Every structure is written in C-alpha cells, then in structure tokens.
C-alpha cells in the first residue's frame, strides 16, 4: 500500500488533523470518509492509529470544522462518547449555517 507517510514515522495529532482535512477537502460537498480511511493513509499499522484519529476527530468537531455522522445523522459528541458508539461512523466537513439577522 502506498502512503503519504513513512512507515517508521510517528504521526502527531497535527499530522492526523491535516490528513483528515486534506481528504475531506478533496471530496464533493456532503461526502464523507470513514475514520479508518485517514488512519490507513499512515500505513500498515493503521489499526493502532484509530484511537488517535477518533480523538483528533472530536477536536475537529469541537472546532466546528467537521461533523461525525452515523447512518446519515449528525452525532452529538457532547452527548455520546465517540469511543463507545456502536457501528460505523463517518466524518464530513461541517455544513456552514447562514446567519439570519
């Protein structure tokens, strides 16, 4: 598998954040990725990366950059711990809300 990262490099949270955003910015509006897609870009040890990817995803949600979805519905990460969610989740860029005065 070809990756953007060297197998021996340890990815920082900034590396993971940059990779998630890079992947999402390449998609059409409303499209999403699986957290494992981001983890796989770091190489064969992608499963070990999953907790860090989830942690960074939560930070990105709190920063208003992305949304976590499950079955097409936005998951409120303040109500549900992302680590305990059963079933697949997806990451997508946050939809910008137009302010109405």
N, C-alpha and C positions, 0 to 999 in steps of 0.2 A: 504494500500500500504506500503510495506517495503522499507525504505530508508536508506541510509548510514548516514544520519544526523538526529539529534534530532529535532522534530518539533519546539521546543521553541528556538533553536539556530538561531542567525542571521549569515548568510553566508557572509564572507568577499569576496572581489574580488579575493584574493588568493585562497580561498576555491572553488570558481566558476572556476577559471583558472585550478586548479588541477583536478577538476571533468571533465571538458571538455577534457583535455588532457588524463586523465585516460580512459575515454570512447573511445576516438579515438584510443588510443594505443592498445585497445583490439580488434579492427577491422582489417580486411584484408586491404591491400594496396588499396587505391582508394575508400574505403567505407566511408560513411558519417553518420552524425547524424543530427537530427533536433535540433535547439536550445532548443526547449521545452523538449527534452529528458534530457538534462542537468538540466534544471530547475526542472523537475519532481523529480529528484533524491533528491531534498531538501524538498520534502513533499507536503502536501495538498495546501500550499499557492504558488504553482509553478507559477501561472499567475503573481503574484506580483514580482517574480524573473526575469521575461523576460527582462525588460529594463536593468538590471544589467548583465544578460547573454549576451545580444547583445553588451553592452559596453565592456565587457571583450573579446568577440569575435573580436571586432575591434582592441583591443590592441594586441591580439594574431596574427592577420593578419599583423599588423604593425611590429611585432617582427619576422615575417617570419615563424611562427610556423604552422599556419593553413590557409586555403582558405575558403572563403564564396562562395557558388555556388547557382545558380538558373537555373533550367532546364538544369543542367549539365555543365553550363558555369560559369567560374570564374567571380565574381562580383568585379569590381574595386571600393573599398570602398572610394578611394580618389575622385572619380567622383560622386558617389551616396551615399547619407546618408542612412545607414543601417536601420534607423528608418522609412524611407519613402518608402522603397522598398515594392511594392505590390506583394502579392503572397508568397508562401513558399520558404524558403531558407534552405540550408544545410551547415554543417560545416564538413571539412575534413582536414586531415593533409596535409601540403603543400608538393607539389612534389619537390623534390630536383633537381635542374638543374645541370648537369655535366658541369664543366667549360672546354672549349676547348681552348687550347693555340695556 
